[in-house]
Amino acid sequence: MKKKELLTKIFARGYIALLLLLMYLPILVLVVFSFTDTTNLFTWDVFTFDLYVRLFNNKEIMTAVGNTLLVALISSLVASALGTFAAIGVHELGKKGKRAYEFANNIPVVNPEIVISLSLIIMFVFLGNYVFNGFEKSFWTLLCGHLVLTTPFVYLSVKPKILQMDPALYEAALDLGCTPAQAMRKVTYPAILPGILSGFMLAFTLSLDDFIITAFLTGPGLLSGAESIQTISTYVQSVIKKRPLPPEMRALCTIILLVVVIVVFSIFFLSRKERVKKRKGRTYIHG
Amino acid sequence: MNAATSELKESFWARLKSHARFKRKYLAFPYAVFLVLFVILPLLLIVYYAFSDSSGTPSFDALVSFFTSPNKWQVLFVSLFMGVQTTLICLLLGYPAAYILADKKLNKNAVLVVLFVMPMWINFVIRTGATRDLLDVIGLSGAQYPWPATLIGMVYNYLPFTILPLYTTMLKLDRSQMEAAADLGASPFRVFVHNVVPQSLPGIISASEMVFMPVMSSYVISDTLSEGKITLFGNYIYLDFSNSMWNEGSFMALIMLIIVGVSMFLTRNVDRSDAQVRGGGLW
């Protein structure tokens, strides 16, 4: 019996290790070969940070990186505000209003991105033809697309926090002389902050990773100036269509991996600490 | 006269103020306008464009062309087939992994789960390019083997999205039920089929939803890994977009919407309250 358990354990661990190895293989290859300066993957010359220097001197890639971060930051900030206010407001609506609102909010969640992008571009073309005099794609059309993609997720992550809140708290704050704005800031905001933060993070990562909406709706602006805004996704896609990933991309991928590892693990350990603290607090109260 | 108007004005402002007194439900207004303008209106326009011609007059050209063009049927079937195959492989690989990760006897390390979902945060176009270059090196290039190469790329990209919802439902498996079944004489296989699978069904369904539709409508992965040889819905709509063929594109998008609607309808009774949306569970 013992032997069988051990065997299952070894088999299970081996399976997990193998799957992880396969999943990380393409990324690890990029990381390893980012420290040499050969054009072809899988050929090693000398150990050097040359590719990192080339990455930071490559204006096109740096513009794309800057644009990606700007678009993600702006759109996720706006989405957080829009989604949070919506979640607070919808909670006060009647049953029918709530249902209609949530139905509309869920459409972009289940709708494939390509349909979202096509429907938006068609609307802009339509408005350009029949309402305004022509239409130009710009940063604003791009922002609209990213907001459609991200705001529903902010709404969905703030909503449970509002449901958990004691509705009497807000009323009590008003009765004690707070203006609605003060009550909102001092009572509602702290209670739903974790939801807003996770919504913001989710919106940010969705925007970072997006390709199709950007490809459909991008126009001149931001760091690209008079040219169409390129993000990492659209830039890399246009480059790899014909030839292998440019060597500088290995350096970029390594940096992204590093940032992701730091951010993900610090959030993971912080939230675990918090959970442990809460559990301890609870036993203290009850004991 | 002057005093009267100013009095009137004052009472008007007072009435407006009391009327416009802040209520929390007003906060829902901006996003409601946004949803109507940028979600509902565009979808209605898709329907309108799908059933009109380029001059804007109603027509069934796009519909007729869809049902008479073998090319478009092929896109539909290739997309469905790619979607089903990717979903099945992802479930086959991800199910045991999620089970092991959620089993306290086999895995005490929550960091492993984080490792499984972490690739999601590295730009997927770069990852797709890396996969293509790697497959080229080992002799599985998309130019020669478009289908396997694309399938590998899809599985590679969507596996984390399968594992996460499966993992969250597996954490809630009632293990005493499984033990009871085993004690009453059920073989491990029967325990699995009659107890573990039904218990984890919500996870299986939401995992499938996270994979199936995105694969059917994907653009970058199929375009890069098959070297443009495999055309899925996403690739076809993208082509219509770059040629400004709004009516045909709209009809193809409408077909996608119908497939989404049908799959939502079929799974409407499944309790998905804990299933996570697009990796949101980790934050």
Contacts between the chains, C-beta under 8 A, distances in Angstrom:
chain1	res1	chain2	res2	distance
A	8	B	106	7.4
A	9	B	105	7.8
A	9	B	106	6.1
A	12	B	100	4.5
A	12	B	103	7.7
A	12	B	106	4.6
A	12	B	107	7.5
A	13	B	106	7.5
A	15	B	96	6.4
A	15	B	97	6.9
A	15	B	100	6.7
A	16	B	97	6.3
A	16	B	100	5.8
A	16	B	101	7.2
A	16	B	107	7.4
A	16	B	112	6.4
A	19	B	93	6.7
A	19	B	97	5.6
A	19	B	116	7.9
A	19	B	159	8.0
A	20	B	112	7.7
A	20	B	115	5.9
A	20	B	116	7.0
A	22	B	156	7.9
A	23	B	116	7.4
A	23	B	119	6.0
A	23	B	156	6.8
A	23	B	159	6.5
A	23	B	160	7.8
A	24	B	119	7.2
A	25	B	134	6.8
A	26	B	127	6.2
A	26	B	130	3.8
A	26	B	131	4.8
A	26	B	133	7.8
A	26	B	134	5.0
A	26	B	156	7.5
A	27	B	119	6.8
A	27	B	122	6.5
A	27	B	127	6.7
A	27	B	130	6.6
A	29	B	130	6.7
A	29	B	134	6.0
A	30	B	126	7.8
A	30	B	130	5.2
A	41	B	133	5.2
A	41	B	134	7.5
A	41	B	137	6.6
A	42	B	137	5.6
A	82	B	30	6.2
A	82	B	31	5.0
A	82	B	34	6.5
A	83	B	31	6.9
A	85	B	27	4.1
A	85	B	28	7.2
A	85	B	30	6.5
A	85	B	31	6.8
A	86	B	27	6.9
A	86	B	28	5.2
A	86	B	30	7.5
A	86	B	31	3.6
A	86	B	32	7.5
A	88	B	24	5.7
A	88	B	27	5.0
A	88	B	28	7.7
A	89	B	24	5.8
A	89	B	25	5.0
A	89	B	26	6.5
A	89	B	27	3.5
A	89	B	28	2.8
A	89	B	29	7.0
A	89	B	31	7.9
A	90	B	25	7.8
A	90	B	28	4.8
A	91	B	24	7.4
A	92	B	23	7.0
A	92	B	24	4.7
A	92	B	25	3.9
A	92	B	28	7.7
A	93	B	25	5.6
A	93	B	28	6.4
A	101	B	28	6.7
A	101	B	32	6.7
A	101	B	35	7.7
A	104	B	32	7.9
A	104	B	35	4.5
A	104	B	36	7.6
A	104	B	39	6.1
A	104	B	40	6.2
A	105	B	35	6.7
A	107	B	39	5.4
A	107	B	40	7.6
A	107	B	43	7.1
A	108	B	39	5.9
A	109	B	277	6.5
A	110	B	209	8.0
A	110	B	213	7.6
A	110	B	260	5.6
A	110	B	264	6.2
A	111	B	257	7.3
A	111	B	260	6.5
A	112	B	213	5.6
A	112	B	214	6.7
A	112	B	216	7.4
A	112	B	217	3.6
A	112	B	233	7.8
A	112	B	234	7.5
A	112	B	256	5.8
A	112	B	260	7.1
A	113	B	214	7.9
A	113	B	217	7.0
A	114	B	217	4.7
A	114	B	219	6.4
A	114	B	233	7.1
A	114	B	234	4.7
A	114	B	237	5.1
A	114	B	238	7.0
A	114	B	253	7.4
A	114	B	256	7.5
A	115	B	46	7.4
A	115	B	217	7.1
A	115	B	237	7.7
A	115	B	253	4.6
A	115	B	256	5.3
A	115	B	257	6.2
A	116	B	42	8.0
A	117	B	241	7.7
A	118	B	46	7.1
A	118	B	237	5.7
A	118	B	240	7.9
A	118	B	241	6.2
A	118	B	249	5.6
A	118	B	250	7.1
A	118	B	253	5.0
A	119	B	42	3.5
A	119	B	43	5.6
A	119	B	45	6.6
A	119	B	46	4.9
A	119	B	253	6.8
A	120	B	38	6.6
A	120	B	42	5.4
A	121	B	241	6.7
A	122	B	42	6.5
A	122	B	45	5.2
A	122	B	46	6.4
A	122	B	49	5.8
A	122	B	246	5.6
A	122	B	249	7.8
A	122	B	250	6.4
A	123	B	38	7.6
A	123	B	41	6.0
A	123	B	42	4.2
A	123	B	45	5.3
A	125	B	246	6.6
A	126	B	45	5.6
A	144	B	38	5.7
A	147	B	34	7.1
A	147	B	38	7.3
A	148	B	38	5.2
A	148	B	39	6.2
A	151	B	31	6.8
A	151	B	34	7.3
A	153	B	277	6.9
A	153	B	278	7.1
A	153	B	280	6.3
A	155	B	31	7.4
A	156	B	277	6.6
A	156	B	280	7.4
A	157	B	280	6.3
A	157	B	283	7.8
A	170	B	24	7.8
A	180	B	22	4.4
A	180	B	24	7.5
A	181	B	22	7.8
A	184	B	24	8.0
A	197	B	283	7.7
A	198	B	280	7.1
A	198	B	283	3.9
A	201	B	283	4.7
A	202	B	278	7.5
A	202	B	279	7.7
A	202	B	280	5.1
A	202	B	283	6.0
A	205	B	120	7.8
A	205	B	121	5.8
A	205	B	279	7.8
A	206	B	278	7.2
A	208	B	121	7.9
A	208	B	123	7.0
A	209	B	120	7.7
A	209	B	121	7.7
A	209	B	123	6.2
A	209	B	124	5.7
A	211	B	124	7.5
A	211	B	125	5.8
A	211	B	219	7.3
A	211	B	220	5.4
A	212	B	219	5.7
A	212	B	220	7.7
A	212	B	234	7.3
A	212	B	238	7.7
A	215	B	238	7.7
A	216	B	241	6.2
A	232	B	123	5.3
A	232	B	125	7.1
A	232	B	126	7.2
A	233	B	123	6.2
A	233	B	124	7.7
A	233	B	125	4.6
A	233	B	220	7.8
A	236	B	123	7.2
A	236	B	125	4.5
A	236	B	126	5.6
A	236	B	129	6.1
A	237	B	125	5.2
A	237	B	220	5.8
A	237	B	224	7.5
A	240	B	125	7.6
A	240	B	128	7.8
A	240	B	129	4.2
A	240	B	132	7.0
A	240	B	224	6.0
A	241	B	223	7.7
A	241	B	224	7.4
A	244	B	129	7.5
A	244	B	132	7.8
A	244	B	133	5.0
A	244	B	136	7.5
A	245	B	126	7.1
A	245	B	129	4.1
A	245	B	130	6.2
A	245	B	132	8.0
A	245	B	133	5.6
A	249	B	126	6.0
A	249	B	129	7.0
A	252	B	126	7.2
A	253	B	122	6.8
A	253	B	123	7.9
A	253	B	126	5.3
A	253	B	130	7.1
A	256	B	122	5.5
A	256	B	123	6.5
A	256	B	126	7.6
A	257	B	122	6.1
A	260	B	118	6.3
A	260	B	121	4.6
A	260	B	122	6.1
A	261	B	118	7.3
A	264	B	114	6.1
A	264	B	118	5.9
A	264	B	121	6.7
A	264	B	282	7.8
A	265	B	111	7.9
A	265	B	114	7.0
A	267	B	283	7.0
A	268	B	110	7.9
A	268	B	111	7.4
A	268	B	114	5.5
A	268	B	282	7.8
A	272	B	110	7.6
